[in-house]
Amino acid sequence: RNQLQGAMQQLNQRYLYSASMLTAENDPLGPLPPGWERRVDSTDRVYFVNHNTKTTQW
């Protein structure tokens, strides 16, 4: 499996966890890569911000 597929799988696995239950301290996948931030929108959906490329990812 290539690096992109692995990264996408990790992001998809992170999305499966409830936004209210998951924090950086108890995330089983560990910390996000440098420059990434986990956010929650007004409907409790988790998304990720890549500050390096100024993009977002669901």
Gaussian input, Z-matrix of N, CA and C with variables (Angstrom, degrees):
# hf/3-21g

backbone

0 1
 N
 C     1     B1
 C     2     B2     1     A1
 N     3     B3     2     A2     1     D1
 C     4     B4     3     A3     2     D2
 C     5     B5     4     A4     3     D3
 N     6     B6     5     A5     4     D4
 C     7     B7     6     A6     5     D5
 C     8     B8     7     A7     6     D6
 N     9     B9     8     A8     7     D7
 C    10    B10     9     A9     8     D8
 C    11    B11    10    A10     9     D9
 N    12    B12    11    A11    10    D10
 C    13    B13    12    A12    11    D11
 C    14    B14    13    A13    12    D12
 N    15    B15    14    A14    13    D13
 C    16    B16    15    A15    14    D14
 C    17    B17    16    A16    15    D15
 N    18    B18    17    A17    16    D16
 C    19    B19    18    A18    17    D17
 C    20    B20    19    A19    18    D18
 N    21    B21    20    A20    19    D19
 C    22    B22    21    A21    20    D20
 C    23    B23    22    A22    21    D21
 N    24    B24    23    A23    22    D22
 C    25    B25    24    A24    23    D23
 C    26    B26    25    A25    24    D24
 N    27    B27    26    A26    25    D25
 C    28    B28    27    A27    26    D26
 C    29    B29    28    A28    27    D27
 N    30    B30    29    A29    28    D28
 C    31    B31    30    A30    29    D29
 C    32    B32    31    A31    30    D30
 N    33    B33    32    A32    31    D31
 C    34    B34    33    A33    32    D32
 C    35    B35    34    A34    33    D33
 N    36    B36    35    A35    34    D34
 C    37    B37    36    A36    35    D35
 C    38    B38    37    A37    36    D36
 N    39    B39    38    A38    37    D37
 C    40    B40    39    A39    38    D38
 C    41    B41    40    A40    39    D39
 N    42    B42    41    A41    40    D40
 C    43    B43    42    A42    41    D41
 C    44    B44    43    A43    42    D42
 N    45    B45    44    A44    43    D43
 C    46    B46    45    A45    44    D44
 C    47    B47    46    A46    45    D45
 N    48    B48    47    A47    46    D46
 C    49    B49    48    A48    47    D47
 C    50    B50    49    A49    48    D48
 N    51    B51    50    A50    49    D49
 C    52    B52    51    A51    50    D50
 C    53    B53    52    A52    51    D51
 N    54    B54    53    A53    52    D52
 C    55    B55    54    A54    53    D53
 C    56    B56    55    A55    54    D54
 N    57    B57    56    A56    55    D55
 C    58    B58    57    A57    56    D56
 C    59    B59    58    A58    57    D57
 N    60    B60    59    A59    58    D58
 C    61    B61    60    A60    59    D59
 C    62    B62    61    A61    60    D60
 N    63    B63    62    A62    61    D61
 C    64    B64    63    A63    62    D62
 C    65    B65    64    A64    63    D63
 N    66    B66    65    A65    64    D64
 C    67    B67    66    A66    65    D65
 C    68    B68    67    A67    66    D66
 N    69    B69    68    A68    67    D67
 C    70    B70    69    A69    68    D68
 C    71    B71    70    A70    69    D69
 N    72    B72    71    A71    70    D70
 C    73    B73    72    A72    71    D71
 C    74    B74    73    A73    72    D72
 N    75    B75    74    A74    73    D73
 C    76    B76    75    A75    74    D74
 C    77    B77    76    A76    75    D75
 N    78    B78    77    A77    76    D76
 C    79    B79    78    A78    77    D77
 C    80    B80    79    A79    78    D78
 N    81    B81    80    A80    79    D79
 C    82    B82    81    A81    80    D80
 C    83    B83    82    A82    81    D81
 N    84    B84    83    A83    82    D82
 C    85    B85    84    A84    83    D83
 C    86    B86    85    A85    84    D84
 N    87    B87    86    A86    85    D85
 C    88    B88    87    A87    86    D86
 C    89    B89    88    A88    87    D87
 N    90    B90    89    A89    88    D88
 C    91    B91    90    A90    89    D89
 C    92    B92    91    A91    90    D90
 N    93    B93    92    A92    91    D91
 C    94    B94    93    A93    92    D92
 C    95    B95    94    A94    93    D93
 N    96    B96    95    A95    94    D94
 C    97    B97    96    A96    95    D95
 C    98    B98    97    A97    96    D96
 N    99    B99    98    A98    97    D97
 C   100   B100    99    A99    98    D98
 C   101   B101   100   A100    99    D99
 N   102   B102   101   A101   100   D100
 C   103   B103   102   A102   101   D101
 C   104   B104   103   A103   102   D102
 N   105   B105   104   A104   103   D103
 C   106   B106   105   A105   104   D104
 C   107   B107   106   A106   105   D105
 N   108   B108   107   A107   106   D106
 C   109   B109   108   A108   107   D107
 C   110   B110   109   A109   108   D108
 N   111   B111   110   A110   109   D109
 C   112   B112   111   A111   110   D110
 C   113   B113   112   A112   111   D111
 N   114   B114   113   A113   112   D112
 C   115   B115   114   A114   113   D113
 C   116   B116   115   A115   114   D114
 N   117   B117   116   A116   115   D115
 C   118   B118   117   A117   116   D116
 C   119   B119   118   A118   117   D117
 N   120   B120   119   A119   118   D118
 C   121   B121   120   A120   119   D119
 C   122   B122   121   A121   120   D120
 N   123   B123   122   A122   121   D121
 C   124   B124   123   A123   122   D122
 C   125   B125   124   A124   123   D123
 N   126   B126   125   A125   124   D124
 C   127   B127   126   A126   125   D125
 C   128   B128   127   A127   126   D126
 N   129   B129   128   A128   127   D127
 C   130   B130   129   A129   128   D128
 C   131   B131   130   A130   129   D129
 N   132   B132   131   A131   130   D130
 C   133   B133   132   A132   131   D131
 C   134   B134   133   A133   132   D132
 N   135   B135   134   A134   133   D133
 C   136   B136   135   A135   134   D134
 C   137   B137   136   A136   135   D135
 N   138   B138   137   A137   136   D136
 C   139   B139   138   A138   137   D137
 C   140   B140   139   A139   138   D138
 N   141   B141   140   A140   139   D139
 C   142   B142   141   A141   140   D140
 C   143   B143   142   A142   141   D141
 N   144   B144   143   A143   142   D142
 C   145   B145   144   A144   143   D143
 C   146   B146   145   A145   144   D144
 N   147   B147   146   A146   145   D145
 C   148   B148   147   A147   146   D146
 C   149   B149   148   A148   147   D147
 N   150   B150   149   A149   148   D148
 C   151   B151   150   A150   149   D149
 C   152   B152   151   A151   150   D150
 N   153   B153   152   A152   151   D151
 C   154   B154   153   A153   152   D152
 C   155   B155   154   A154   153   D153
 N   156   B156   155   A155   154   D154
 C   157   B157   156   A156   155   D155
 C   158   B158   157   A157   156   D156
 N   159   B159   158   A158   157   D157
 C   160   B160   159   A159   158   D158
 C   161   B161   160   A160   159   D159
 N   162   B162   161   A161   160   D160
 C   163   B163   162   A162   161   D161
 C   164   B164   163   A163   162   D162
 N   165   B165   164   A164   163   D163
 C   166   B166   165   A165   164   D164
 C   167   B167   166   A166   165   D165
 N   168   B168   167   A167   166   D166
 C   169   B169   168   A168   167   D167
 C   170   B170   169   A169   168   D168
 N   171   B171   170   A170   169   D169
 C   172   B172   171   A171   170   D170
 C   173   B173   172   A172   171   D171

   B1=1.4586
   B2=1.5187
   B3=1.3146
   B4=1.4637
   B5=1.5245
   B6=1.2921
   B7=1.4674
   B8=1.5305
   B9=1.3356
   B10=1.4669
   B11=1.5230
   B12=1.3254
   B13=1.4652
   B14=1.5226
   B15=1.3144
   B16=1.4603
   B17=1.5174
   B18=1.3216
   B19=1.4662
   B20=1.5200
   B21=1.3277
   B22=1.4678
   B23=1.5259
   B24=1.3158
   B25=1.4594
   B26=1.5297
   B27=1.3162
   B28=1.4612
   B29=1.5249
   B30=1.3301
   B31=1.4629
   B32=1.5206
   B33=1.3247
   B34=1.4607
   B35=1.5194
   B36=1.3187
   B37=1.4587
   B38=1.5240
   B39=1.3131
   B40=1.4621
   B41=1.5249
   B42=1.3208
   B43=1.4597
   B44=1.5237
   B45=1.3257
   B46=1.4595
   B47=1.5188
   B48=1.3053
   B49=1.4565
   B50=1.5244
   B51=1.3258
   B52=1.4603
   B53=1.5230
   B54=1.3038
   B55=1.4613
   B56=1.5173
   B57=1.3210
   B58=1.4590
   B59=1.5218
   B60=1.3229
   B61=1.4661
   B62=1.5242
   B63=1.3062
   B64=1.4558
   B65=1.5246
   B66=1.3170
   B67=1.4581
   B68=1.5175
   B69=1.3007
   B70=1.4634
   B71=1.5211
   B72=1.3340
   B73=1.4584
   B74=1.5267
   B75=1.3357
   B76=1.4665
   B77=1.5233
   B78=1.3172
   B79=1.4608
   B80=1.5283
   B81=1.3479
   B82=1.4659
   B83=1.5257
   B84=1.3157
   B85=1.4586
   B86=1.5251
   B87=1.3243
   B88=1.4541
   B89=1.5176
   B90=1.3165
   B91=1.4631
   B92=1.5231
   B93=1.3132
   B94=1.4595
   B95=1.5224
   B96=1.3325
   B97=1.4655
   B98=1.5325
   B99=1.3197
   B100=1.4663
   B101=1.5307
   B102=1.3214
   B103=1.4604
   B104=1.5136
   B105=1.3420
   B106=1.4637
   B107=1.5194
   B108=1.3400
   B109=1.4598
   B110=1.5253
   B111=1.3103
   B112=1.4692
   B113=1.5218
   B114=1.3389
   B115=1.4655
   B116=1.5229
   B117=1.3324
   B118=1.4638
   B119=1.5218
   B120=1.3530
   B121=1.4631
   B122=1.5238
   B123=1.3155
   B124=1.4657
   B125=1.5238
   B126=1.3392
   B127=1.4704
   B128=1.5248
   B129=1.3272
   B130=1.4659
   B131=1.5273
   B132=1.3348
   B133=1.4672
   B134=1.5228
   B135=1.3140
   B136=1.4669
   B137=1.5231
   B138=1.3168
   B139=1.4553
   B140=1.5216
   B141=1.3105
   B142=1.4578
   B143=1.5158
   B144=1.3175
   B145=1.4594
   B146=1.5207
   B147=1.3273
   B148=1.4577
   B149=1.5255
   B150=1.3181
   B151=1.4584
   B152=1.5290
   B153=1.3231
   B154=1.4658
   B155=1.5251
   B156=1.3473
   B157=1.4651
   B158=1.5227
   B159=1.3482
   B160=1.4654
   B161=1.5260
   B162=1.3412
   B163=1.4621
   B164=1.5197
   B165=1.3398
   B166=1.4599
   B167=1.5152
   B168=1.3277
   B169=1.4691
   B170=1.5139
   B171=1.3287
   B172=1.4723
   B173=1.4912
   A1=108.36
   A2=115.81
   A3=117.04
   A4=111.56
   A5=116.25
   A6=122.46
   A7=111.81
   A8=117.58
   A9=120.66
   A10=111.04
   A11=117.38
   A12=120.32
   A13=110.87
   A14=117.08
   A15=121.17
   A16=111.56
   A17=116.30
   A18=120.28
   A19=111.03
   A20=116.79
   A21=119.98
   A22=110.90
   A23=117.59
   A24=120.51
   A25=110.42
   A26=117.13
   A27=120.10
   A28=111.36
   A29=117.08
   A30=119.62
   A31=110.85
   A32=116.91
   A33=120.11
   A34=111.26
   A35=117.89
   A36=120.72
   A37=110.43
   A38=117.73
   A39=120.72
   A40=110.62
   A41=117.38
   A42=121.39
   A43=111.60
   A44=118.27
   A45=121.71
   A46=112.83
   A47=118.09
   A48=121.33
   A49=110.13
   A50=117.21
   A51=121.81
   A52=109.60
   A53=115.80
   A54=120.69
   A55=111.64
   A56=117.17
   A57=119.74
   A58=112.44
   A59=117.94
   A60=121.58
   A61=112.78
   A62=117.26
   A63=120.88
   A64=111.09
   A65=115.41
   A66=121.03
   A67=107.75
   A68=116.31
   A69=120.06
   A70=111.17
   A71=116.75
   A72=120.54
   A73=112.63
   A74=118.49
   A75=119.20
   A76=113.16
   A77=118.09
   A78=121.61
   A79=108.85
   A80=118.11
   A81=119.98
   A82=113.61
   A83=117.79
   A84=120.61
   A85=112.41
   A86=116.56
   A87=120.08
   A88=112.07
   A89=116.20
   A90=120.39
   A91=112.25
   A92=115.17
   A93=120.64
   A94=109.21
   A95=116.90
   A96=119.61
   A97=110.81
   A98=117.15
   A99=120.27
   A100=110.95
   A101=115.91
   A102=120.73
   A103=114.59
   A104=118.21
   A105=122.23
   A106=109.94
   A107=114.68
   A108=121.36
   A109=109.00
   A110=116.58
   A111=122.65
   A112=107.98
   A113=116.55
   A114=121.21
   A115=109.62
   A116=115.14
   A117=121.92
   A118=107.36
   A119=116.54
   A120=118.87
   A121=111.09
   A122=117.15
   A123=122.20
   A124=113.51
   A125=117.47
   A126=120.79
   A127=111.52
   A128=116.79
   A129=123.67
   A130=113.61
   A131=116.99
   A132=120.49
   A133=109.05
   A134=115.09
   A135=120.94
   A136=109.32
   A137=115.75
   A138=120.74
   A139=108.07
   A140=115.71
   A141=121.26
   A142=110.03
   A143=115.52
   A144=122.46
   A145=107.90
   A146=115.43
   A147=121.37
   A148=106.20
   A149=116.34
   A150=120.73
   A151=111.66
   A152=117.39
   A153=121.15
   A154=111.07
   A155=116.15
   A156=121.09
   A157=112.55
   A158=116.06
   A159=122.12
   A160=111.46
   A161=115.55
   A162=122.01
   A163=109.25
   A164=115.12
   A165=121.07
   A166=109.26
   A167=115.66
   A168=122.10
   A169=108.42
   A170=117.60
   A171=121.63
   A172=108.85
   D1=136.68
   D2=-178.39
   D3=-83.95
   D4=172.39
   D5=-173.96
   D6=-63.28
   D7=-39.45
   D8=179.69
   D9=-64.11
   D10=-43.32
   D11=178.40
   D12=-61.84
   D13=-40.51
   D14=178.41
   D15=-63.73
   D16=-42.60
   D17=178.99
   D18=-65.24
   D19=-41.69
   D20=179.35
   D21=-65.25
   D22=-39.16
   D23=178.27
   D24=-62.81
   D25=-42.59
   D26=178.79
   D27=-62.93
   D28=-42.41
   D29=178.71
   D30=-63.91
   D31=-42.08
   D32=178.78
   D33=-64.51
   D34=-38.22
   D35=178.36
   D36=-66.63
   D37=-37.69
   D38=177.98
   D39=-62.26
   D40=-36.11
   D41=-177.20
   D42=-67.16
   D43=-25.47
   D44=-177.69
   D45=-69.69
   D46=-22.78
   D47=-178.72
   D48=-81.53
   D49=144.37
   D50=177.41
   D51=-61.62
   D52=136.32
   D53=-178.60
   D54=-61.26
   D55=-34.76
   D56=-177.65
   D57=-76.19
   D58=-20.92
   D59=-177.55
   D60=-91.80
   D61=-26.39
   D62=-171.22
   D63=-95.87
   D64=124.64
   D65=173.35
   D66=-126.09
   D67=167.82
   D68=179.58
   D69=-59.11
   D70=-32.37
   D71=-176.69
   D72=-73.60
   D73=-30.38
   D74=-176.81
   D75=-113.27
   D76=16.18
   D77=178.17
   D78=-72.16
   D79=117.57
   D80=-177.58
   D81=-66.59
   D82=-16.12
   D83=179.63
   D84=-89.84
   D85=-2.59
   D86=178.32
   D87=86.66
   D88=-171.73
   D89=-175.85
   D90=-72.32
   D91=157.62
   D92=174.97
   D93=-73.50
   D94=158.91
   D95=177.04
   D96=-63.30
   D97=160.12
   D98=177.64
   D99=-55.44
   D100=135.58
   D101=178.57
   D102=89.88
   D103=-4.66
   D104=179.54
   D105=-101.89
   D106=148.40
   D107=178.36
   D108=-138.64
   D109=138.58
   D110=176.24
   D111=-94.40
   D112=129.28
   D113=178.43
   D114=-129.79
   D115=162.68
   D116=178.16
   D117=-126.06
   D118=130.37
   D119=179.81
   D120=-83.78
   D121=-177.89
   D122=-174.70
   D123=-67.30
   D124=-15.08
   D125=177.48
   D126=-103.74
   D127=17.56
   D128=176.41
   D129=70.39
   D130=23.11
   D131=175.55
   D132=-92.12
   D133=138.03
   D134=-179.58
   D135=-87.94
   D136=136.63
   D137=170.79
   D138=-141.38
   D139=167.81
   D140=-174.83
   D141=-123.74
   D142=140.91
   D143=178.61
   D144=-110.79
   D145=125.99
   D146=174.09
   D147=-100.27
   D148=101.22
   D149=-177.82
   D150=-71.25
   D151=-19.50
   D152=179.18
   D153=-67.77
   D154=-42.09
   D155=-177.40
   D156=-107.90
   D157=-2.02
   D158=-178.51
   D159=57.90
   D160=46.34
   D161=177.87
   D162=-127.25
   D163=165.38
   D164=175.53
   D165=-121.38
   D166=159.54
   D167=-177.94
   D168=-144.10
   D169=130.01
   D170=174.70
   D171=-81.43

